[in-house]
Amino acid sequence: MIFASNNKGKLREIKDIFVDYEIKGLKESNIDIDVLEDGTTFYENASKKAHEIYEITKCPVIADDSGLCLDAFDGWPGVLTHRFLGENKTDHDRNEAIINKLNNTNNRKAYVICNLIYYDGEKELVGVGKLEGTITNEERGDNGFGFDSIFLLNNGKTLAELSEKEKNLVSARKLAAEDLIKKIKKTNI
């Protein structure tokens, strides 16, 4: 299966989670494309990526879209998590903007949603994962990517303070993958 992403961190996580399957990234498959994520939902973006990459490769595809949602702002930034400051900003820039936005509220509750789609030209299966937590006042930890350094779990650690193995046991992507793998096995794919 091809994982429809150029994000090295996501690809590493997917390969660690889908241990019973051979997964290749876009670069490994000699595909140089970034699918425009212009959907209004995580499902729309993930489905679009899966269908577009399938049309190029004619191989089964797994695609995801995920993002950070803040309770205090009705789920913002959501599908815009990676793009709300513009395309050329860093994870640190986005994390600082989120921390600063939350400085004017007492509600620091947040959740991560991940939609993971399998598409093989005929069947589309969707796995969904949700991880709840809060946003820290400052970045903590050196592991992970994206908002991992500001997303605080109930155990008092940020996702970036976990080892890769520990993170892959609890992440929204892991939960979505477990949901998707069950559906793949149920349909005998």
Secondary structure, DSSP 8 states (H G I E B T S, - for coil): -EE----HHHHHHHHHH-TTS--EETTTTT---------SSHHHHHHHHHHHHHHHH-S-EEEEEEEEEEGGGTT-BGGGTTTTT-TT--HHHHHHHHHHHHTT-S--EEEEEEEEEEE-SS-EEEEEEEEEEEE-SS---SSSSTTTTTEE-TTS-BGGGS-HHHHHHH-HHHHHHHHHHHHHHHTT-
